Amino acid sequence: MPRRAPGEKWRYIAFEIEGGSTVARNDFLGALLRKAKGTPLGDTFRITVFDRNFGILKVPHKLKDAAIEVLGSVDEVRGVPCRVLTLKTSGTIRKLKTHYKEHMVGGDEY
């Protein structure tokens, strides 16, 4: 899990995975870590909410653009083609959870 440095701010990025089948959190995390390796994002992020094919990614605010780029580069999860769409970014997780509560019908995981 990312540790907060003094004065560090976070950004939360809501995303949706398109591809026809439901994706498991750990499978998506593995695909995201592979794409983030060697980029400025590295492993500085955390998936704070993941429900079916909707999630919220927590990243340091200075790496928001890198995170959006890495999310967009994920084109497969466990060999199944997919596309990741960035829906919205926010400075608070509460705002995203309120705005996208219909995506979290099955509950969310932390």
C-alpha positions as CSV (number, residue, x, y, z in Angstrom):
1,M,0.0,0.0,0.0
2,P,1.3,3.5,-0.8
3,R,2.6,5.4,2.2
4,R,1.8,9.0,2.6
5,A,4.8,11.3,2.6
6,P,4.5,14.6,4.5
7,G,2.4,17.0,2.4
8,E,1.5,14.2,-0.1
9,K,-1.9,14.6,-1.7
10,W,-3.8,11.8,-3.4
11,R,-6.0,11.6,-6.4
12,Y,-8.7,9.0,-6.9
13,I,-9.4,7.8,-10.5
14,A,-12.7,6.0,-11.3
15,F,-12.4,3.5,-14.1
16,E,-14.5,0.9,-15.9
17,I,-13.3,-2.2,-17.7
18,E,-15.0,-3.1,-21.0
19,G,-14.5,-6.5,-22.5
20,G,-17.6,-8.6,-22.1
21,S,-16.7,-10.7,-19.1
22,T,-16.3,-9.9,-15.4
23,V,-12.8,-9.4,-14.3
24,A,-11.4,-10.5,-10.9
25,R,-9.7,-7.9,-8.8
26,N,-6.4,-9.8,-8.5
27,D,-6.3,-10.5,-12.2
28,F,-6.7,-6.9,-13.0
29,L,-4.2,-5.8,-10.4
30,G,-1.6,-8.2,-12.0
31,A,-2.2,-6.7,-15.5
32,L,-2.0,-3.2,-14.1
33,L,1.2,-3.9,-12.2
34,R,2.8,-5.4,-15.4
35,K,1.9,-2.3,-17.4
36,A,3.0,0.1,-14.6
37,K,6.5,-1.5,-14.3
38,G,9.2,0.8,-15.5
39,T,6.9,3.8,-15.6
40,P,6.9,6.7,-13.2
41,L,3.8,5.1,-11.6
42,G,5.5,1.9,-10.7
43,D,3.8,0.4,-7.7
44,T,2.7,3.6,-6.0
45,F,-1.0,3.0,-6.5
46,R,-3.7,1.1,-4.7
47,I,-7.1,-0.2,-6.0
48,T,-9.3,1.1,-3.2
49,V,-12.6,0.0,-4.7
50,F,-13.2,-2.9,-7.1
51,D,-16.7,-4.3,-7.9
52,R,-17.2,-6.4,-11.0
53,N,-15.7,-4.2,-13.8
54,F,-15.7,-0.8,-11.9
55,G,-12.9,0.4,-9.7
56,I,-11.3,3.4,-8.0
57,L,-7.5,3.8,-8.1
58,K,-5.7,5.8,-5.5
59,V,-2.5,7.5,-6.7
60,P,-0.2,10.3,-5.6
61,H,-1.5,13.5,-7.1
62,K,1.7,14.2,-9.1
63,L,1.3,10.8,-10.8
64,K,-2.3,11.2,-11.8
65,D,-1.5,11.6,-15.5
66,A,0.9,8.7,-15.5
67,A,-1.8,6.5,-13.8
68,I,-4.4,7.5,-16.5
69,E,-1.9,6.6,-19.2
70,V,-1.2,3.2,-17.6
71,L,-4.9,2.4,-17.1
72,G,-5.5,3.2,-20.8
73,S,-2.6,0.9,-21.8
74,V,-4.2,-2.2,-20.2
75,D,-5.5,-4.2,-23.2
76,E,-5.9,-7.7,-21.8
77,V,-6.5,-9.4,-18.4
78,R,-5.5,-13.1,-18.2
79,G,-5.4,-13.3,-22.0
80,V,-8.9,-11.8,-22.5
81,P,-9.0,-8.6,-24.5
82,C,-10.4,-5.6,-22.7
83,R,-10.3,-1.8,-22.6
84,V,-10.1,0.4,-19.5
85,L,-11.9,3.7,-19.6
86,T,-11.1,6.5,-17.1
87,L,-14.5,7.9,-16.0
88,K,-13.5,10.7,-13.6
89,T,-10.8,11.9,-11.2
90,S,-11.3,13.5,-7.8
91,G,-9.4,14.6,-4.7
92,T,-11.7,12.6,-2.5
93,I,-12.9,9.0,-2.7
94,R,-16.2,10.0,-1.1
95,K,-17.2,12.1,-4.2
96,L,-16.5,9.3,-6.6
97,K,-18.3,6.7,-4.5
98,T,-21.3,9.0,-4.3
99,H,-21.2,9.7,-8.0
100,Y,-20.8,6.1,-9.1
101,K,-22.8,4.3,-6.4
102,E,-24.9,2.5,-9.1
103,H,-21.7,0.8,-10.3
104,M,-21.1,-0.6,-6.8
105,V,-24.3,-2.6,-6.5
106,G,-22.5,-5.8,-5.3
107,G,-20.6,-3.9,-2.6
108,D,-17.1,-2.7,-2.6
109,E,-13.8,-4.1,-1.4
110,Y,-11.0,-2.2,0.4
